[in-house]
Amino acid sequence: MSNESEVGIVLANAPRLERAFGRKLAAFITVISLYFARRRPGQLGLLASAFLVAALALQAWLKLGG
């Protein structure tokens, strides 16, 4: 399956996610799904994934802690 079709599937399901979970959570799920639909090879992909997880954790910690 090519990356374009995976991205198309994620975007096609976005309205269903919005109806099921609300606008903010659906946007979050869609962005994360789009990120993981594009595969990044090697160590650079691992570093980018770790950075994304750390950034999301920091953002959640600041939002919940503040």
PDB file with SEQRES, HELIX, SHEET and CRYST1 records, atoms N, CA, C and O in Angstrom:
SEQRES   1 A   66  MET SER ASN GLU SER GLU VAL GLY ILE VAL LEU ALA ASN          
SEQRES   2 A   66  ALA PRO ARG LEU GLU ARG ALA PHE GLY ARG LYS LEU ALA          
SEQRES   3 A   66  ALA PHE ILE THR VAL ILE SER LEU TYR PHE ALA ARG ARG          
SEQRES   4 A   66  ARG PRO GLY GLN LEU GLY LEU LEU ALA SER ALA PHE LEU          
SEQRES   5 A   66  VAL ALA ALA LEU ALA LEU GLN ALA TRP LEU LYS LEU GLY          
SEQRES   6 A   66  GLY                                                          
HELIX    1 AA1 ASN A    3  PHE A   21  1                                  19    
HELIX    2 AA2 ARG A   23  ALA A   37  1                                  15    
HELIX    3 AA3 GLY A   42  GLY A   65  1                                  24    
CRYST1    1.000    1.000    1.000  90.00  90.00  90.00 P 1           1          
ATOM      1  N   MET A   1       0.856  -1.180   0.000  1.00  0.00           N  
ATOM      2  CA  MET A   1       0.000   0.000   0.000  1.00  0.00           C  
ATOM      3  C   MET A   1       0.899   1.239   0.000  1.00  0.00           C  
ATOM      4  O   MET A   1       1.836   1.319   0.794  1.00  0.00           O  
ATOM      5  N   SER A   2       0.630   2.180  -0.859  1.00  0.00           N  
ATOM      6  CA  SER A   2       1.469   3.371  -0.958  1.00  0.00           C  
ATOM      7  C   SER A   2       1.109   4.379   0.126  1.00  0.00           C  
ATOM      8  O   SER A   2       0.044   4.322   0.742  1.00  0.00           O  
ATOM      9  N   ASN A   3       2.041   5.305   0.332  1.00  0.00           N  
ATOM     10  CA  ASN A   3       1.815   6.328   1.351  1.00  0.00           C  
ATOM     11  C   ASN A   3       0.624   7.211   1.011  1.00  0.00           C  
ATOM     12  O   ASN A   3      -0.101   7.642   1.907  1.00  0.00           O  
ATOM     13  N   GLU A   4       0.409   7.488  -0.292  1.00  0.00           N  
ATOM     14  CA  GLU A   4      -0.695   8.356  -0.680  1.00  0.00           C  
ATOM     15  C   GLU A   4      -2.043   7.745  -0.304  1.00  0.00           C  
ATOM     16  O   GLU A   4      -2.943   8.451   0.150  1.00  0.00           O  
ATOM     17  N   SER A   5      -2.181   6.434  -0.494  1.00  0.00           N  
ATOM     18  CA  SER A   5      -3.460   5.816  -0.156  1.00  0.00           C  
ATOM     19  C   SER A   5      -3.664   5.750   1.357  1.00  0.00           C  
ATOM     20  O   SER A   5      -4.795   5.857   1.832  1.00  0.00           O  
ATOM     21  N   GLU A   6      -2.588   5.576   2.114  1.00  0.00           N  
ATOM     22  CA  GLU A   6      -2.711   5.580   3.575  1.00  0.00           C  
ATOM     23  C   GLU A   6      -3.127   6.954   4.075  1.00  0.00           C  
ATOM     24  O   GLU A   6      -3.964   7.062   4.971  1.00  0.00           O  
ATOM     25  N   VAL A   7      -2.552   8.001   3.504  1.00  0.00           N  
ATOM     26  CA  VAL A   7      -2.931   9.366   3.872  1.00  0.00           C  
ATOM     27  C   VAL A   7      -4.386   9.623   3.483  1.00  0.00           C  
ATOM     28  O   VAL A   7      -5.128  10.260   4.231  1.00  0.00           O  
ATOM     29  N   GLY A   8      -4.791   9.133   2.324  1.00  0.00           N  
ATOM     30  CA  GLY A   8      -6.178   9.291   1.891  1.00  0.00           C  
ATOM     31  C   GLY A   8      -7.157   8.610   2.824  1.00  0.00           C  
ATOM     32  O   GLY A   8      -8.232   9.145   3.097  1.00  0.00           O  
ATOM     33  N   ILE A   9      -6.796   7.434   3.317  1.00  0.00           N  
ATOM     34  CA  ILE A   9      -7.656   6.722   4.264  1.00  0.00           C  
ATOM     35  C   ILE A   9      -7.797   7.503   5.555  1.00  0.00           C  
ATOM     36  O   ILE A   9      -8.896   7.621   6.097  1.00  0.00           O  
ATOM     37  N   VAL A  10      -6.682   8.042   6.055  1.00  0.00           N  
ATOM     38  CA  VAL A  10      -6.723   8.827   7.301  1.00  0.00           C  
ATOM     39  C   VAL A  10      -7.616  10.049   7.124  1.00  0.00           C  
ATOM     40  O   VAL A  10      -8.451  10.347   7.978  1.00  0.00           O  
ATOM     41  N   LEU A  11      -7.436  10.759   6.004  1.00  0.00           N  
ATOM     42  CA  LEU A  11      -8.236  11.966   5.776  1.00  0.00           C  
ATOM     43  C   LEU A  11      -9.705  11.639   5.527  1.00  0.00           C  
ATOM     44  O   LEU A  11     -10.579  12.422   5.900  1.00  0.00           O  
ATOM     45  N   ALA A  12      -9.988  10.509   4.910  1.00  0.00           N  
ATOM     46  CA  ALA A  12     -11.378  10.120   4.674  1.00  0.00           C  
ATOM     47  C   ALA A  12     -12.097   9.797   5.983  1.00  0.00           C  
ATOM     48  O   ALA A  12     -13.307   9.995   6.090  1.00  0.00           O  
ATOM     49  N   ASN A  13     -11.365   9.305   6.971  1.00  0.00           N  
ATOM     50  CA  ASN A  13     -11.974   8.961   8.249  1.00  0.00           C  
ATOM     51  C   ASN A  13     -12.049  10.127   9.233  1.00  0.00           C  
ATOM     52  O   ASN A  13     -12.629   9.985  10.309  1.00  0.00           O  
ATOM     53  N   ALA A  14     -11.480  11.262   8.886  1.00  0.00           N  
ATOM     54  CA  ALA A  14     -11.474  12.420   9.786  1.00  0.00           C  
ATOM     55  C   ALA A  14     -12.882  12.875  10.192  1.00  0.00           C  
ATOM     56  O   ALA A  14     -13.097  13.150  11.373  1.00  0.00           O  
ATOM     57  N   PRO A  15     -13.851  12.966   9.271  1.00  0.00           N  
ATOM     58  CA  PRO A  15     -15.199  13.384   9.705  1.00  0.00           C  
ATOM     59  C   PRO A  15     -15.841  12.400  10.689  1.00  0.00           C  
ATOM     60  O   PRO A  15     -16.553  12.815  11.604  1.00  0.00           O  
ATOM     61  N   ARG A  16     -15.596  11.127  10.508  1.00  0.00           N  
ATOM     62  CA  ARG A  16     -16.141  10.137  11.462  1.00  0.00           C  
ATOM     63  C   ARG A  16     -15.530  10.329  12.839  1.00  0.00           C  
ATOM     64  O   ARG A  16     -16.221  10.252  13.854  1.00  0.00           O  
ATOM     65  N   LEU A  17     -14.230  10.579  12.864  1.00  0.00           N  
ATOM     66  CA  LEU A  17     -13.570  10.815  14.153  1.00  0.00           C  
ATOM     67  C   LEU A  17     -14.141  12.049  14.837  1.00  0.00           C  
ATOM     68  O   LEU A  17     -14.336  12.060  16.053  1.00  0.00           O  
ATOM     69  N   GLU A  18     -14.408  13.095  14.044  1.00  0.00           N  
ATOM     70  CA  GLU A  18     -14.952  14.325  14.627  1.00  0.00           C  
ATOM     71  C   GLU A  18     -16.329  14.083  15.239  1.00  0.00           C  
ATOM     72  O   GLU A  18     -16.629  14.590  16.320  1.00  0.00           O  
ATOM     73  N   ARG A  19     -17.160  13.315  14.550  1.00  0.00           N  
ATOM     74  CA  ARG A  19     -18.492  13.013  15.102  1.00  0.00           C  
ATOM     75  C   ARG A  19     -18.393  12.147  16.353  1.00  0.00           C  
ATOM     76  O   ARG A  19     -19.191  12.293  17.279  1.00  0.00           O  
ATOM     77  N   ALA A  20     -17.411  11.244  16.379  1.00  0.00           N  
ATOM     78  CA  ALA A  20     -17.309  10.313  17.502  1.00  0.00           C  
ATOM     79  C   ALA A  20     -16.637  10.932  18.726  1.00  0.00           C  
ATOM     80  O   ALA A  20     -17.047  10.668  19.857  1.00  0.00           O  
ATOM     81  N   PHE A  21     -15.599  11.758  18.508  1.00  0.00           N  
ATOM     82  CA  PHE A  21     -14.784  12.214  19.632  1.00  0.00           C  
ATOM     83  C   PHE A  21     -14.795  13.713  19.863  1.00  0.00           C  
ATOM     84  O   PHE A  21     -14.253  14.178  20.865  1.00  0.00           O  
ATOM     85  N   GLY A  22     -15.389  14.475  18.977  1.00  0.00           N  
ATOM     86  CA  GLY A  22     -15.337  15.925  19.105  1.00  0.00           C  
ATOM     87  C   GLY A  22     -14.188  16.482  18.279  1.00  0.00           C  
ATOM     88  O   GLY A  22     -13.305  15.745  17.840  1.00  0.00           O  
ATOM     89  N   ARG A  23     -14.213  17.780  18.076  1.00  0.00           N  
ATOM     90  CA  ARG A  23     -13.280  18.425  17.159  1.00  0.00           C  
ATOM     91  C   ARG A  23     -11.823  18.356  17.625  1.00  0.00           C  
ATOM     92  O   ARG A  23     -10.948  18.013  16.830  1.00  0.00           O  
ATOM     93  N   LYS A  24     -11.546  18.667  18.876  1.00  0.00           N  
ATOM     94  CA  LYS A  24     -10.153  18.729  19.337  1.00  0.00           C  
ATOM     95  C   LYS A  24      -9.491  17.358  19.361  1.00  0.00           C  
ATOM     96  O   LYS A  24      -8.374  17.196  18.871  1.00  0.00           O  
ATOM     97  N   LEU A  25     -10.168  16.385  19.923  1.00  0.00           N  
ATOM     98  CA  LEU A  25      -9.591  15.046  19.996  1.00  0.00           C  
ATOM     99  C   LEU A  25      -9.458  14.432  18.606  1.00  0.00           C  
ATOM    100  O   LEU A  25      -8.483  13.733  18.329  1.00  0.00           O  
ATOM    101  N   ALA A  26     -10.423  14.684  17.733  1.00  0.00           N  
ATOM    102  CA  ALA A  26     -10.344  14.172  16.361  1.00  0.00           C  
ATOM    103  C   ALA A  26      -9.174  14.794  15.617  1.00  0.00           C  
ATOM    104  O   ALA A  26      -8.490  14.109  14.857  1.00  0.00           O  
ATOM    105  N   ALA A  27      -8.937  16.076  15.824  1.00  0.00           N  
ATOM    106  CA  ALA A  27      -7.792  16.732  15.177  1.00  0.00           C  
ATOM    107  C   ALA A  27      -6.485  16.130  15.678  1.00  0.00           C  
ATOM    108  O   ALA A  27      -5.566  15.896  14.893  1.00  0.00           O  
ATOM    109  N   PHE A  28      -6.400  15.880  16.965  1.00  0.00           N  
ATOM    110  CA  PHE A  28      -5.198  15.271  17.543  1.00  0.00           C  
ATOM    111  C   PHE A  28      -4.965  13.881  16.962  1.00  0.00           C  
ATOM    112  O   PHE A  28      -3.847  13.554  16.563  1.00  0.00           O  
ATOM    113  N   ILE A  29      -6.004  13.069  16.913  1.00  0.00           N  
ATOM    114  CA  ILE A  29      -5.888  11.710  16.376  1.00  0.00           C  
ATOM    115  C   ILE A  29      -5.505  11.751  14.900  1.00  0.00           C  
ATOM    116  O   ILE A  29      -4.688  10.947  14.451  1.00  0.00           O  
ATOM    117  N   THR A  30      -6.082  12.675  14.147  1.00  0.00           N  
ATOM    118  CA  THR A  30      -5.782  12.782  12.719  1.00  0.00           C  
ATOM    119  C   THR A  30      -4.339  13.193  12.484  1.00  0.00           C  
ATOM    120  O   THR A  30      -3.672  12.632  11.615  1.00  0.00           O  
ATOM    121  N   VAL A  31      -3.848  14.158  13.241  1.00  0.00           N  
ATOM    122  CA  VAL A  31      -2.461  14.594  13.078  1.00  0.00           C  
ATOM    123  C   VAL A  31      -1.497  13.462  13.407  1.00  0.00           C  
ATOM    124  O   VAL A  31      -0.530  13.243  12.677  1.00  0.00           O  
ATOM    125  N   ILE A  32      -1.745  12.747  14.488  1.00  0.00           N  
ATOM    126  CA  ILE A  32      -0.871  11.627  14.862  1.00  0.00           C  
ATOM    127  C   ILE A  32      -0.946  10.533  13.801  1.00  0.00           C  
ATOM    128  O   ILE A  32       0.075   9.942  13.448  1.00  0.00           O  
ATOM    129  N   SER A  33      -2.134  10.261  13.296  1.00  0.00           N  
ATOM    130  CA  SER A  33      -2.286   9.236  12.259  1.00  0.00           C  
ATOM    131  C   SER A  33      -1.559   9.626  10.980  1.00  0.00           C  
ATOM    132  O   SER A  33      -0.927   8.783  10.343  1.00  0.00           O  
ATOM    133  N   LEU A  34      -1.644  10.897  10.600  1.00  0.00           N  
ATOM    134  CA  LEU A  34      -0.924  11.356   9.414  1.00  0.00           C  
ATOM    135  C   LEU A  34       0.583  11.259   9.611  1.00  0.00           C  
ATOM    136  O   LEU A  34       1.319  10.931   8.680  1.00  0.00           O  
ATOM    137  N   TYR A  35       1.032  11.542  10.811  1.00  0.00           N  
ATOM    138  CA  TYR A  35       2.466  11.443  11.094  1.00  0.00           C  
ATOM    139  C   TYR A  35       2.945  10.001  10.914  1.00  0.00           C  
ATOM    140  O   TYR A  35       3.984   9.765  10.298  1.00  0.00           O  
ATOM    141  N   PHE A  36       2.202   9.055  11.442  1.00  0.00           N  
ATOM    142  CA  PHE A  36       2.626   7.662  11.368  1.00  0.00           C  
ATOM    143  C   PHE A  36       2.301   7.013  10.022  1.00  0.00           C  
ATOM    144  O   PHE A  36       2.819   5.934   9.734  1.00  0.00           O  
ATOM    145  N   ALA A  37       1.459   7.635   9.187  1.00  0.00           N  
ATOM    146  CA  ALA A  37       1.191   7.097   7.856  1.00  0.00           C  
ATOM    147  C   ALA A  37       2.409   7.243   6.959  1.00  0.00           C  
ATOM    148  O   ALA A  37       2.620   6.422   6.066  1.00  0.00           O  
ATOM    149  N   ARG A  38       3.206   8.269   7.181  1.00  0.00           N  
ATOM    150  CA  ARG A  38       4.447   8.449   6.431  1.00  0.00           C  
ATOM    151  C   ARG A  38       5.580   7.789   7.195  1.00  0.00           C  
ATOM    152  O   ARG A  38       5.923   8.220   8.296  1.00  0.00           O  
ATOM    153  N   ARG A  39       6.143   6.783   6.640  1.00  0.00           N  
ATOM    154  CA  ARG A  39       7.239   6.068   7.289  1.00  0.00           C  
ATOM    155  C   ARG A  39       8.550   6.809   7.043  1.00  0.00           C  
ATOM    156  O   ARG A  39       8.846   7.194   5.912  1.00  0.00           O  
ATOM    157  N   ARG A  40       9.322   7.005   8.084  1.00  0.00           N  
ATOM    158  CA  ARG A  40      10.640   7.609   7.955  1.00  0.00           C  
ATOM    159  C   ARG A  40      11.688   6.530   8.211  1.00  0.00           C  
ATOM    160  O   ARG A  40      11.632   5.850   9.236  1.00  0.00           O  
ATOM    161  N   PRO A  41      12.616   6.368   7.320  1.00  0.00           N  
ATOM    162  CA  PRO A  41      13.595   5.290   7.473  1.00  0.00           C  
ATOM    163  C   PRO A  41      14.713   5.616   8.460  1.00  0.00           C  
ATOM    164  O   PRO A  41      15.111   6.772   8.609  1.00  0.00           O  
ATOM    165  N   GLY A  42      15.201   4.601   9.115  1.00  0.00           N  
ATOM    166  CA  GLY A  42      16.434   4.681   9.890  1.00  0.00           C  
ATOM    167  C   GLY A  42      16.361   5.444  11.189  1.00  0.00           C  
ATOM    168  O   GLY A  42      15.302   5.628  11.789  1.00  0.00           O  
ATOM    169  N   GLN A  43      17.543   5.882  11.595  1.00  0.00           N  
ATOM    170  CA  GLN A  43      17.701   6.541  12.891  1.00  0.00           C  
ATOM    171  C   GLN A  43      17.054   7.916  12.921  1.00  0.00           C  
ATOM    172  O   GLN A  43      16.612   8.371  13.976  1.00  0.00           O  
ATOM    173  N   LEU A  44      16.996   8.575  11.783  1.00  0.00           N  
ATOM    174  CA  LEU A  44      16.344   9.881  11.739  1.00  0.00           C  
ATOM    175  C   LEU A  44      14.864   9.765  12.081  1.00  0.00           C  
ATOM    176  O   LEU A  44      14.320  10.620  12.779  1.00  0.00           O  
ATOM    177  N   GLY A  45      14.215   8.721  11.597  1.00  0.00           N  
ATOM    178  CA  GLY A  45      12.809   8.494  11.925  1.00  0.00           C  
ATOM    179  C   GLY A  45      12.609   8.204  13.396  1.00  0.00           C  
ATOM    180  O   GLY A  45      11.646   8.672  14.003  1.00  0.00           O  
ATOM    181  N   LEU A  46      13.518   7.433  13.969  1.00  0.00           N  
ATOM    182  CA  LEU A  46      13.440   7.147  15.399  1.00  0.00           C  
ATOM    183  C   LEU A  46      13.616   8.417  16.216  1.00  0.00           C  
ATOM    184  O   LEU A  46      12.895   8.638  17.189  1.00  0.00           O  
ATOM    185  N   LEU A  47      14.567   9.246  15.826  1.00  0.00           N  
ATOM    186  CA  LEU A  47      14.797  10.509  16.526  1.00  0.00           C  
ATOM    187  C   LEU A  47      13.587  11.434  16.396  1.00  0.00           C  
ATOM    188  O   LEU A  47      13.190  12.080  17.366  1.00  0.00           O  
ATOM    189  N   ALA A  48      13.001  11.497  15.195  1.00  0.00           N  
ATOM    190  CA  ALA A  48      11.823  12.347  15.000  1.00  0.00           C  
ATOM    191  C   ALA A  48      10.646  11.845  15.827  1.00  0.00           C  
ATOM    192  O   ALA A  48       9.904  12.645  16.397  1.00  0.00           O  
ATOM    193  N   SER A  49      10.470  10.526  15.896  1.00  0.00           N  
ATOM    194  CA  SER A  49       9.378   9.968  16.699  1.00  0.00           C  
ATOM    195  C   SER A  49       9.577  10.269  18.182  1.00  0.00           C  
ATOM    196  O   SER A  49       8.631  10.636  18.878  1.00  0.00           O  
ATOM    197  N   ALA A  50      10.803  10.114  18.657  1.00  0.00           N  
ATOM    198  CA  ALA A  50      11.094  10.402  20.065  1.00  0.00           C  
ATOM    199  C   ALA A  50      10.861  11.880  20.379  1.00  0.00           C  
ATOM    200  O   ALA A  50      10.336  12.219  21.439  1.00  0.00           O  
ATOM    201  N   PHE A  51      11.251  12.748  19.462  1.00  0.00           N  
ATOM    202  CA  PHE A  51      11.038  14.178  19.655  1.00  0.00           C  
ATOM    203  C   PHE A  51       9.556  14.516  19.699  1.00  0.00           C  
ATOM    204  O   PHE A  51       9.121  15.317  20.527  1.00  0.00           O  
ATOM    205  N   LEU A  52       8.776  13.904  18.804  1.00  0.00           N  
ATOM    206  CA  LEU A  52       7.332  14.147  18.783  1.00  0.00           C  
ATOM    207  C   LEU A  52       6.674  13.700  20.081  1.00  0.00           C  
ATOM    208  O   LEU A  52       5.848  14.417  20.647  1.00  0.00           O  
ATOM    209  N   VAL A  53       7.041  12.520  20.546  1.00  0.00           N  
ATOM    210  CA  VAL A  53       6.457  12.012  21.794  1.00  0.00           C  
ATOM    211  C   VAL A  53       6.840  12.909  22.967  1.00  0.00           C  
ATOM    212  O   VAL A  53       6.003  13.205  23.820  1.00  0.00           O  
ATOM    213  N   ALA A  54       8.096  13.342  23.015  1.00  0.00           N  
ATOM    214  CA  ALA A  54       8.542  14.225  24.097  1.00  0.00           C  
ATOM    215  C   ALA A  54       7.812  15.565  24.045  1.00  0.00           C  
ATOM    216  O   ALA A  54       7.418  16.096  25.084  1.00  0.00           O  
ATOM    217  N   ALA A  55       7.628  16.114  22.848  1.00  0.00           N  
ATOM    218  CA  ALA A  55       6.928  17.395  22.710  1.00  0.00           C  
ATOM    219  C   ALA A  55       5.469  17.274  23.135  1.00  0.00           C  
ATOM    220  O   ALA A  55       4.944  18.159  23.811  1.00  0.00           O  
ATOM    221  N   LEU A  56       4.815  16.188  22.745  1.00  0.00           N  
ATOM    222  CA  LEU A  56       3.416  15.993  23.150  1.00  0.00           C  
ATOM    223  C   LEU A  56       3.297  15.778  24.656  1.00  0.00           C  
ATOM    224  O   LEU A  56       2.360  16.270  25.285  1.00  0.00           O  
ATOM    225  N   ALA A  57       4.243  15.047  25.231  1.00  0.00           N  
ATOM    226  CA  ALA A  57       4.222  14.837  26.680  1.00  0.00           C  
ATOM    227  C   ALA A  57       4.426  16.155  27.425  1.00  0.00           C  
ATOM    228  O   ALA A  57       3.751  16.419  28.420  1.00  0.00           O  
ATOM    229  N   LEU A  58       5.347  16.974  26.948  1.00  0.00           N  
ATOM    230  CA  LEU A  58       5.585  18.275  27.578  1.00  0.00           C  
ATOM    231  C   LEU A  58       4.356  19.166  27.458  1.00  0.00           C  
ATOM    232  O   LEU A  58       3.981  19.848  28.412  1.00  0.00           O  
ATOM    233  N   GLN A  59       3.740  19.160  26.300  1.00  0.00           N  
ATOM    234  CA  GLN A  59       2.550  19.969  26.097  1.00  0.00           C  
ATOM    235  C   GLN A  59       1.413  19.517  27.022  1.00  0.00           C  
ATOM    236  O   GLN A  59       0.728  20.350  27.615  1.00  0.00           O  
ATOM    237  N   ALA A  60       1.213  18.204  27.144  1.00  0.00           N  
ATOM    238  CA  ALA A  60       0.164  17.692  28.031  1.00  0.00           C  
ATOM    239  C   ALA A  60       0.479  18.017  29.482  1.00  0.00           C  
ATOM    240  O   ALA A  60      -0.419  18.374  30.245  1.00  0.00           O  
ATOM    241  N   TRP A  61       1.737  17.897  29.870  1.00  0.00           N  
ATOM    242  CA  TRP A  61       2.139  18.181  31.253  1.00  0.00           C  
ATOM    243  C   TRP A  61       1.904  19.643  31.590  1.00  0.00           C  
ATOM    244  O   TRP A  61       1.404  19.956  32.670  1.00  0.00           O  
ATOM    245  N   LEU A  62       2.261  20.554  30.666  1.00  0.00           N  
ATOM    246  CA  LEU A  62       2.048  21.973  30.908  1.00  0.00           C  
ATOM    247  C   LEU A  62       0.564  22.319  30.971  1.00  0.00           C  
ATOM    248  O   LEU A  62       0.147  23.154  31.775  1.00  0.00           O  
ATOM    249  N   LYS A  63      -0.225  21.675  30.123  1.00  0.00           N  
ATOM    250  CA  LYS A  63      -1.667  21.957  30.108  1.00  0.00           C  
ATOM    251  C   LYS A  63      -2.344  21.441  31.366  1.00  0.00           C  
ATOM    252  O   LYS A  63      -3.174  22.133  31.955  1.00  0.00           O  
ATOM    253  N   LEU A  64      -1.995  20.224  31.782  1.00  0.00           N  
ATOM    254  CA  LEU A  64      -2.635  19.646  32.961  1.00  0.00           C  
ATOM    255  C   LEU A  64      -2.085  20.226  34.255  1.00  0.00           C  
ATOM    256  O   LEU A  64      -2.820  20.372  35.232  1.00  0.00           O  
ATOM    257  N   GLY A  65      -0.808  20.556  34.269  1.00  0.00           N  
ATOM    258  CA  GLY A  65      -0.189  21.081  35.482  1.00  0.00           C  
ATOM    259  C   GLY A  65      -0.518  22.539  35.733  1.00  0.00           C  
ATOM    260  O   GLY A  65      -0.466  23.001  36.873  1.00  0.00           O  
ATOM    261  N   GLY A  66      -0.852  23.264  34.688  1.00  0.00           N  
ATOM    262  CA  GLY A  66      -1.067  24.711  34.810  1.00  0.00           C  
ATOM    263  C   GLY A  66      -2.438  25.049  35.066  1.00  0.00           C  
ATOM    264  O   GLY A  66      -2.770  26.228  35.192  1.00  0.00           O  
TER     265      GLY A  66                                                      
END                                                                             
